[in-house]
Every structure is written in C-alpha cells, then in structure tokens.
Amino acid sequence: MDFSLAEERRLLQDTIRRFLGNEYAFDKRRARVATPEGFSRETWKEFARLGLTGIAMREDDGGMGGDAFDTLIVMEAFGRALVTEPYLATVVLGAGIIADAGSPAQRSQWLPAVAEGEKLLAFAHSEADARYAESYVATRAAKEGGSWRLDGAKSVVLNAQSADAIVVSARTSGKDSDRDGISLFLVDPKAKGVSLRGYATQDGGRAAEVSLAGVTVPDEARLGEAGRAMAAIEATLDRANAALCAEALGIIDALNEATLEYLKTRKQFGQPIGRFQALQHRMAEMTIKAVEARSMAILAAHAMREPDARERTRRVSAAKAFVGQAARFVGQQAIQMHGAIGVTDELVVSHWFKRLTMINATFGDADHHLGRFSDLMLGGK
C-alpha cells in the first residue's frame, strides 16, 4: 500500500511539525500541563491562525472544506508532540456533532467561532454505568412548555471546565439502553443546576464529571429532531475514534524513533545495546507494528467517507482494536528497552506511553472494539 501524502497534505504536515517543534518542546509542555486549564489559549489561537481548527469543517460553516484525512494529518502531529489543547473535544467532538445535527442557526452561531479559535466546546455523552455502550443514556430531558428540564450525570467529559458550551445527550423517551429516544442539547456550563467536578487525567489532560440537576434550556437549544440523535452520536464517536487512531500513530512513530536512538547510544559490555540480536528483533517488531497501525489509521479515515453507517462503524472498530493492540505492544517494548528511566516523569517516553493508554481507553478499548467488530461481522448490532 502506498502511504505517501499528496503535495498539499505533505506541506500541511511540515507546517504543523515546524510550529510544534518550536511551541511544544518537552519542558514547555510540562509547564502548560501544570496550569489550571492544562493548555495554552495563545497556542489555541495560533492553531486557528494556521487553519487547523476549521480544517475539516465545511466551507459554508466557516471552515476549509477538508475531511478525515486532514484530521489524520493534524492528529498524528499532535500525538507526536503530546498536544494538550482541546482539539478532540472542541473540533472533532463538539463542532463535529453540531455540524451533523445542528440547525443552520446553530451552525452559524458556533462553527465559525470554533474555526476562528474564539469558542471551545465539549461533548457530554458517556455515563458511569454505560461501559462503552453508545446507546446507554440515563440522563433525562422532560418537556416543560417551551423549554426542557435536564437531570442526570455525565462522566469523563473532556475539557468540560474550559468549554463555552457543552453538547449533552439526554433521553426524551424510552428505556436507558434504547437506541431511539435520545436527544441532544446545547448547555451553558455556567447555567443554574450545572455542576462540574474537574480533574487531571493521567496523561496530563483535563476532564470533568458533569451533574445536571433541573437544568432548564430553551427548545432552541435542542440539536436536531427530538429522540433521533443516535445516528449523529455514532458518526461523531466514529470520527473521534478515527482521530484517536491517528494520534496514536504519531506517538507510536515517536516512540520507535526515540527507542532506536537509545539503542544506538546506550552502551553495555563495551558496545551499543542495539548490537544485541534480541533487541534488534524487538525493534523490528515495533517497526512492523507501526507500519500496520498506519494502514489501519488510514482505513479509519477512509471509513468516514462510507455512506453505510454500519460498514463505517465496522471499519473504525477494526482500526481502533488493532491500533490499541499495536500501541500497547510498542509502548511496553519502548519502556522495557529504555530500562528504569523509561517510567520516569523526566523522560518523554513515559508521557507518550501514558497518552497511548488513555487513547486506548477513550470511547472503547481494544477489547470492546474487537467484540463490536465481531458482532457486526456476524450480523449483530
């Protein structure tokens, strides 16, 4: 398979890498992770200036008309640099679902502002009892005149505390696990009845537990038709998993490069440890995993063009399962071949491994997606 990039995408890749090379030195990253928000709003504005925040949005929504392959380029570079700015939360999840389910007025209100770097978004869908089940929504929304009352709780909402608006899924009818009956609402995180308990994740990112107690939103805050949001939610989560595969790919390549350099320079018994055949074999396996992971990340990006939602999900699950397995293998090998320093906070290798662990657990780990891929192959749901 030819993995080479078209000229314009290679230029995009070079531009992002040059910028991050200056902006995201390891010490600078550690400093921004230690700030209350965990990222730099100045850097976020630079992303907007470079066109990254609107690259995959439609032109009539204020974007550049790109697609999942452009997101792949961005996320791969972000993975290598361990970017902490809320690109996944705001652009891929929040803006993505507004683009899919929002009205023209809602899209014009939020999407150009995101593309220009002025607004941040979050997507609150996962719940504590869901265990990756996308249709499990216990949060309820009840119609009260011209408004909706929301009650419930959402878990691990990425970058919720920094968001200007949170897209919340809530059930307007049916049982907790029903596919039908789920709706989407734009919620102000500062609204009465909304409480956030924020925390740092193990990879240096930010997330929050979101509680909704009698939160009132107008009917104009609902995205799309009431009770029919599941298709948009599935498309958004598939898009997010494809983006995570690309981010993992960037980290895998970076880990391989760092490990190979270490094998060339670390000496034992009077010679570089890279001369030992056992370590050469392990390095070769890591390289093979990286090439295979790249093909699966490309498969996931290409799946976003698939008009059949079931086939799209099947391909994305295949990619997420394989990339998760490859990331675990490469991460463990890199840590082991670096020895004790591989797990220290002072070495970037440990931070790459932490981020790979979080990527695997986000929106379904390798085991979950392997099971879903199997179910879809056998005709299940």
C-alpha positions as CSV (number, residue, x, y, z in Angstrom):
1,M,0.0,0.0,0.0
2,D,1.3,3.5,-0.9
3,F,1.3,5.6,2.3
4,S,2.8,8.7,0.7
5,L,0.9,12.0,1.1
6,A,-0.3,14.3,-1.6
7,E,1.7,17.5,-2.0
8,E,-0.7,19.8,-0.2
9,R,-1.0,17.4,2.8
10,R,2.7,17.0,3.0
11,L,3.0,20.8,3.2
12,L,0.4,20.8,5.9
13,Q,2.3,18.2,7.8
14,D,5.5,20.1,7.5
15,T,3.9,23.3,8.7
16,I,2.4,21.7,11.8
17,R,5.6,19.9,12.7
18,R,7.6,23.1,12.4
19,F,5.2,25.0,14.6
20,L,5.0,22.3,17.2
21,G,8.8,21.9,17.2
22,N,9.1,25.5,18.4
23,E,6.0,25.6,20.5
24,Y,5.9,22.2,22.1
25,A,9.4,21.5,23.5
26,F,9.0,18.9,26.3
27,D,9.7,21.4,29.1
28,K,7.2,23.9,27.7
29,R,4.6,21.1,27.6
30,R,5.2,20.2,31.2
31,A,4.8,23.8,32.2
32,R,1.4,24.2,30.4
33,V,0.2,20.9,31.8
34,A,0.8,22.3,35.3
35,T,-1.5,25.3,34.7
36,P,-5.2,25.2,35.8
37,E,-6.6,24.6,32.3
38,G,-3.7,22.3,31.2
39,F,-3.2,24.1,27.9
40,S,-2.4,27.4,26.3
41,R,-5.2,29.6,24.9
42,E,-2.5,31.5,23.0
43,T,-1.4,28.3,21.3
44,W,-5.1,27.6,20.5
45,K,-5.3,30.9,18.7
46,E,-2.3,30.0,16.7
47,F,-3.9,26.8,15.7
48,A,-6.8,28.8,14.4
49,R,-4.5,31.2,12.6
50,L,-2.9,28.1,10.8
51,G,-6.4,27.0,9.9
52,L,-6.3,23.8,12.0
53,T,-9.4,24.4,14.0
54,G,-11.5,24.7,10.9
55,I,-9.7,22.4,8.5
56,A,-12.3,19.7,8.4
57,M,-15.4,21.9,8.5
58,R,-17.5,22.7,5.5
59,E,-16.7,26.0,3.8
60,D,-20.2,27.3,4.4
61,D,-19.7,26.7,8.1
62,G,-16.6,28.8,8.2
63,G,-14.1,26.0,7.6
64,M,-11.7,24.9,4.9
65,G,-13.7,22.1,3.4
66,G,-11.3,19.3,4.4
67,D,-12.1,15.8,5.6
68,A,-11.0,13.0,7.9
69,F,-7.6,12.6,6.1
70,D,-6.8,16.3,7.0
71,T,-7.8,15.5,10.6
72,L,-5.4,12.5,10.4
73,I,-2.5,14.7,9.5
74,V,-3.3,17.1,12.3
75,M,-3.9,14.4,15.0
76,E,-0.8,12.4,14.0
77,A,1.4,15.6,14.5
78,F,-0.4,16.4,17.8
79,G,0.2,12.9,19.0
80,R,4.0,13.1,18.4
81,A,4.1,16.5,20.2
82,L,1.7,15.4,23.0
83,V,-0.5,18.4,22.4
84,T,-2.9,19.1,25.3
85,E,-5.1,21.8,23.6
86,P,-8.7,20.6,23.4
87,Y,-8.7,19.7,19.7
88,L,-10.5,16.4,20.1
89,A,-13.1,17.8,22.5
90,T,-13.8,21.0,20.6
91,V,-13.2,20.4,16.9
92,V,-13.8,16.6,16.4
93,L,-16.5,16.1,19.0
94,G,-18.3,19.3,19.8
95,A,-18.1,21.0,16.4
96,G,-18.5,17.7,14.6
97,I,-21.8,16.9,16.2
98,I,-23.1,20.4,15.8
99,A,-22.2,20.2,12.1
100,D,-24.1,16.9,11.8
101,A,-27.2,17.7,13.9
102,G,-27.4,21.4,14.3
103,S,-29.8,23.8,12.6
104,P,-28.4,26.5,10.2
105,A,-28.7,29.0,13.0
106,Q,-26.9,26.8,15.5
107,R,-24.1,26.0,13.0
108,S,-23.7,29.7,12.1
109,Q,-23.6,30.6,15.8
110,W,-20.9,28.1,16.9
111,L,-18.9,26.7,14.0
112,P,-17.3,29.9,12.6
113,A,-16.4,30.9,16.2
114,V,-14.7,27.5,16.7
115,A,-12.9,27.8,13.4
116,E,-11.6,31.2,14.4
117,G,-10.4,30.0,17.8
118,E,-12.9,32.0,19.8
119,K,-15.1,29.3,21.3
120,L,-14.4,25.9,23.0
121,L,-16.8,23.0,23.1
122,A,-17.3,19.7,24.9
123,F,-19.4,16.7,24.3
124,A,-21.1,15.0,27.3
125,H,-22.4,11.6,26.4
126,S,-20.6,8.9,28.4
127,E,-22.1,7.8,31.7
128,A,-20.8,5.8,34.6
129,D,-22.9,2.7,34.0
130,A,-22.6,2.7,30.2
131,R,-19.3,0.7,29.9
132,Y,-18.8,2.0,26.3
133,A,-22.4,1.2,25.3
134,E,-23.1,4.2,22.9
135,S,-26.9,3.9,23.3
136,Y,-26.9,3.9,27.1
137,V,-28.3,7.2,28.3
138,A,-29.9,7.5,31.7
139,T,-29.8,11.3,31.8
140,R,-33.4,12.5,31.2
141,A,-34.9,15.5,29.4
142,A,-38.5,16.4,30.1
143,K,-40.5,19.0,28.0
144,E,-41.9,21.8,30.1
145,G,-43.7,24.3,27.9
146,G,-41.3,25.8,25.5
147,S,-38.3,24.5,27.5
148,W,-36.6,21.3,28.5
149,R,-35.6,20.2,32.0
150,L,-32.4,18.1,32.2
151,D,-31.5,15.8,35.1
152,G,-28.6,13.3,35.2
153,A,-24.9,12.9,35.2
154,K,-22.1,12.5,32.6
155,S,-18.7,11.0,33.2
156,V,-15.2,11.8,31.8
157,V,-16.3,14.8,29.8
158,L,-13.1,16.0,28.1
159,N,-12.2,19.7,28.7
160,A,-15.7,20.5,30.1
161,Q,-14.4,23.1,32.5
162,S,-12.8,25.1,29.7
163,A,-15.9,24.9,27.3
164,D,-18.1,27.7,26.4
165,A,-20.9,25.2,25.7
166,I,-21.4,21.5,26.3
167,V,-23.4,19.3,23.9
168,V,-25.3,17.0,26.2
169,S,-27.2,13.8,25.3
170,A,-30.3,13.1,27.2
171,R,-33.2,10.7,26.9
172,T,-36.6,12.2,26.0
173,S,-38.3,8.8,25.8
174,G,-37.7,5.0,26.2
175,K,-35.6,2.9,28.5
176,D,-32.0,3.7,29.4
177,S,-30.5,1.3,26.7
178,D,-32.9,2.0,23.9
179,R,-31.4,3.3,20.6
180,D,-34.4,5.6,20.0
181,G,-35.4,8.4,22.3
182,I,-32.1,10.2,22.7
183,S,-31.8,13.9,22.0
184,L,-29.0,16.5,22.1
185,F,-28.9,19.8,23.8
186,L,-26.5,22.8,23.9
187,V,-26.0,23.6,27.6
188,D,-24.2,26.6,29.1
189,P,-21.8,25.1,31.7
190,K,-22.5,28.2,33.9
191,A,-26.2,27.6,33.9
192,K,-28.2,27.1,37.1
193,G,-28.2,23.4,38.0
194,V,-24.9,22.5,36.2
195,S,-22.0,21.5,38.4
196,L,-18.6,20.3,37.2
197,R,-16.0,18.3,39.1
198,G,-12.9,18.7,37.1
199,Y,-9.7,16.7,37.4
200,A,-6.4,16.0,35.6
201,T,-6.2,12.7,33.7
202,Q,-3.1,10.5,33.9
203,D,-1.8,11.8,30.6
204,G,-1.9,15.5,31.7
205,G,-5.2,16.3,30.0
206,R,-8.4,17.6,31.7
207,A,-11.9,16.0,32.2
208,A,-14.8,16.5,34.4
209,E,-17.8,14.8,36.0
210,V,-20.9,16.8,34.9
211,S,-24.0,16.9,37.1
212,L,-27.3,18.2,35.8
213,A,-30.0,19.0,38.4
214,G,-33.1,20.6,37.0
215,V,-31.2,22.4,34.3
216,T,-33.6,24.4,32.0
217,V,-32.7,25.0,28.4
218,P,-35.0,26.5,25.7
219,D,-36.3,24.4,22.8
220,E,-33.9,26.3,20.5
221,A,-31.0,24.6,22.3
222,R,-32.0,21.2,21.1
223,L,-29.9,19.9,18.2
224,G,-31.9,18.1,15.6
225,E,-35.1,16.1,15.9
226,A,-36.1,15.1,19.4
227,G,-35.4,11.4,20.1
228,R,-33.4,10.9,16.8
229,A,-29.9,11.8,17.8
230,M,-28.3,8.3,17.8
231,A,-27.1,8.4,14.2
232,A,-25.3,11.7,14.8
233,I,-23.8,10.4,18.1
234,E,-22.5,7.3,16.4
235,A,-21.0,9.2,13.5
236,T,-19.3,11.6,15.9
237,L,-17.8,8.8,18.0
238,D,-16.6,7.0,14.9
239,R,-15.0,10.3,13.8
240,A,-13.4,10.6,17.2
241,N,-12.0,7.1,17.2
242,A,-10.6,7.6,13.8
243,A,-8.9,10.8,15.1
244,L,-7.6,8.9,18.1
245,C,-6.1,6.2,15.8
246,A,-4.2,8.9,14.0
247,E,-3.0,10.5,17.3
248,A,-1.8,7.0,18.5
249,L,0.1,6.6,15.2
250,G,2.1,9.8,15.8
251,I,3.0,8.6,19.3
252,I,4.0,5.1,18.0
253,D,6.3,6.6,15.4
254,A,7.8,8.9,18.0
255,L,8.4,6.1,20.5
256,N,10.1,4.0,17.8
257,E,12.4,6.8,16.9
258,A,13.3,7.5,20.5
259,T,13.9,3.8,21.2
260,L,16.1,3.3,18.2
261,E,18.2,6.3,19.1
262,Y,18.6,4.9,22.7
263,L,19.7,1.5,21.4
264,K,22.4,3.3,19.3
265,T,23.7,5.3,22.2
266,R,23.3,3.3,25.4
267,K,26.3,1.1,25.9
268,Q,26.6,-2.2,27.8
269,F,29.6,-4.6,27.9
270,G,31.5,-2.1,25.9
271,Q,29.2,-1.8,22.9
272,P,25.8,-0.2,22.0
273,I,22.9,-2.3,23.2
274,G,21.5,-2.1,19.7
275,R,24.0,-4.6,18.6
276,F,22.3,-7.3,20.6
277,Q,20.3,-9.5,18.3
278,A,17.4,-9.9,20.7
279,L,16.9,-6.2,20.9
280,Q,17.2,-5.8,17.2
281,H,14.3,-8.4,16.8
282,R,12.2,-6.4,19.2
283,M,12.9,-3.2,17.4
284,A,11.9,-4.8,14.1
285,E,8.6,-6.0,15.6
286,M,7.9,-2.5,16.8
287,T,8.6,-1.1,13.3
288,I,6.2,-3.7,11.8
289,K,3.5,-2.7,14.3
290,A,3.9,1.0,13.3
291,V,3.5,0.2,9.6
292,E,0.4,-1.9,10.3
293,A,-1.0,0.8,12.6
294,R,-0.6,3.4,9.8
295,S,-2.6,1.3,7.4
296,M,-5.4,0.9,10.0
297,A,-5.4,4.6,10.8
298,I,-5.8,5.3,7.0
299,L,-8.6,2.7,6.9
300,A,-10.4,4.5,9.7
301,A,-10.1,7.9,8.0
302,H,-11.3,6.4,4.7
303,A,-14.2,4.8,6.6
304,M,-15.6,8.3,7.3
305,R,-16.5,8.6,3.6
306,E,-18.5,5.4,3.8
307,P,-22.3,6.1,3.2
308,D,-23.3,2.9,5.0
309,A,-23.2,3.7,8.7
310,R,-22.9,0.1,9.7
311,E,-19.9,-0.5,7.5
312,R,-18.3,2.8,8.6
313,T,-18.5,1.6,12.3
314,R,-17.2,-1.8,11.5
315,R,-14.1,-0.4,9.8
316,V,-13.5,2.1,12.6
317,S,-13.8,-0.6,15.2
318,A,-11.3,-2.8,13.4
319,A,-8.9,0.1,13.3
320,K,-9.3,1.1,16.9
321,A,-8.9,-2.5,18.1
322,F,-5.7,-3.1,16.1
323,V,-4.2,0.3,16.9
324,G,-4.9,-0.2,20.5
325,Q,-3.1,-3.6,20.5
326,A,-0.2,-2.1,18.5
327,A,0.1,0.9,20.9
328,R,0.2,-1.4,23.9
329,F,2.9,-3.5,22.3
330,V,5.1,-0.6,21.2
331,G,4.7,1.3,24.4
332,Q,5.6,-1.7,26.6
333,Q,8.6,-2.5,24.4
334,A,9.8,1.1,24.4
335,I,9.6,1.3,28.2
336,Q,11.4,-2.0,28.7
337,M,14.2,-1.2,26.3
338,H,14.8,2.1,28.0
339,G,15.1,0.4,31.3
340,A,14.2,2.1,34.6
341,I,14.4,5.6,33.2
342,G,11.6,4.7,30.8
343,V,9.0,5.3,33.5
344,T,10.4,8.5,35.0
345,D,8.5,11.8,34.7
346,E,11.6,13.5,33.3
347,L,11.6,11.3,30.1
348,V,9.1,12.0,27.4
349,V,8.8,8.2,26.7
350,S,6.7,7.7,29.8
351,H,4.3,10.5,28.8
352,W,3.9,9.0,25.3
353,F,3.0,5.7,27.0
354,K,0.5,7.3,29.3
355,R,-1.2,9.0,26.4
356,L,-1.4,5.8,24.5
357,T,-3.0,4.2,27.5
358,M,-5.6,6.9,27.6
359,I,-6.3,6.7,23.9
360,N,-7.0,3.0,24.1
361,A,-9.5,3.6,26.9
362,T,-11.3,6.5,25.3
363,F,-14.6,5.7,23.5
364,G,-13.9,1.9,23.7
365,D,-10.7,0.0,24.3
366,A,-9.3,-2.7,22.1
367,D,-11.3,-5.5,23.6
368,H,-14.6,-3.5,23.2
369,H,-13.9,-2.7,19.6
370,L,-12.8,-6.2,18.8
371,G,-16.1,-7.5,20.2
372,R,-18.1,-4.9,18.3
373,F,-16.3,-5.7,15.1
374,S,-17.1,-9.4,15.6
375,D,-20.7,-8.6,16.3
376,L,-21.0,-6.5,13.1
377,M,-19.3,-9.2,11.0
378,L,-21.8,-11.8,12.4
379,G,-24.8,-9.5,11.7
380,G,-25.4,-8.2,15.3
381,K,-25.7,-4.6,16.4
